[in-house]
Amino acid sequence: MSGILPAPAWAGSGERGAFARGLVAGMPIVAGYLPIGLAYGVVAVQAGLTPLEALAMSVLVFAGSAQFAAAGMMAAGAATATLVATTFLINLRHVLFGAALAPRLAERRWGRLALAAFGLTDEVFAVAQATLEGVARPWPYLLGLEVAAYASWCGASWLGAWIGDALTGLGDWGLDYALPAMFLALIALQLGGRVGRGLVVALVAAGVSLALGAAGWPHWRVLGAAVAGSAVGVVMDRCARRWWRPSS
């Protein structure tokens, strides 16, 4: 599907217009990141970080699940080597995200690729996969997506760290469901006429994720589910092309 949004009136054409479209497309991510970022700021301060340190982690690391894990491990007094290894494992799935997006960026400059890699998150990847098709200038579009996500995450982290305990009731509002709701909507938009295959892939990925969690390997869940779901999807697509090819 092509999910290109019209550029705002203040945006010009070319790379500026593509960047503006990316900003607009990133608004669902912003809505999801605000409550999660606030919660991270609260957790980080409660784990012993100062508000400035909590903000610095968001600015320099920009990896939500890894930041939550790191804050908890710091509070528990974990060794630095253990903390680094755990966060590396949590973020290993980004290798798959980058490999999937790289061909669509049509970009060979290392500086731009490094910047795109730094700003890549689960949510940015999901929105980019759903909306990049047909974008004439994909790199500035992706940059707009990432700037929207990055700014909202850092801003919410800072606010949560400074306000602290006053925000501990966020979960009671149901705002923590914003990101899962966004992912479900993106999946529904991409299914199109392949609902049956999409459901099979989703069930396989969910099953692998639950199995890895039950086996005591929670940090492998996202990576394992992504690999298993992708493999099943590829096999089903190839079988469909081979066995149900329309007659000429």
Stockholm file with secondary structure:
# STOCKHOLM 1.0

chainA/1-248         MSGILPAPAWAGSGERGAFARGLVAGMPIVAGYLPIGLAYGVVAVQAGLTPLEALAMSVLVFAGSAQFAAAGMMAAGAATATLVATTFLINLRHVLFGAALAPRLAERRWGRLALAAFGLTDEVFAVAQATLEGVARPWPYLLGLEVAAYASWCGASWLGAWIGDALTGLGDWGLDYALPAMFLALIALQLGGRVGRGLVVALVAAGVSLALGAAGWPHWRVLGAAVAGSAVGVVMDRCARRWWRPSS
#=GR chainA/1-248 SS CCCCCCCCTTCCSHHHHHHHHHHHHTHHHHHHHHHHHHHHHHHHHHTTCCHHHHHHHHHHTCCHHHHHHHHHHHHTTCCHHHHHHHHHHHGGGHHHHHHHHHHHHTCCCHHHHHHHHHTCCHHHHHHHHHHCTTCSSHHHHHHHHHHHHHHHHHHHHHHHHHHGGGGTTGGGGTGGGHHHHHHHHHHHHHHTTCHHHHHHHHHHHHHHHHHHHHTTCGGGHHHHHHHHHHHHHHHHHHHHHHHSCCCC
#=GC SS_cons         CCCCCCCCTTCCSHHHHHHHHHHHHTHHHHHHHHHHHHHHHHHHHHTTCCHHHHHHHHHHTCCHHHHHHHHHHHHTTCCHHHHHHHHHHHGGGHHHHHHHHHHHHTCCCHHHHHHHHHTCCHHHHHHHHHHCTTCSSHHHHHHHHHHHHHHHHHHHHHHHHHHGGGGTTGGGGTGGGHHHHHHHHHHHHHHTTCHHHHHHHHHHHHHHHHHHHHTTCGGGHHHHHHHHHHHHHHHHHHHHHHHSCCCC
//
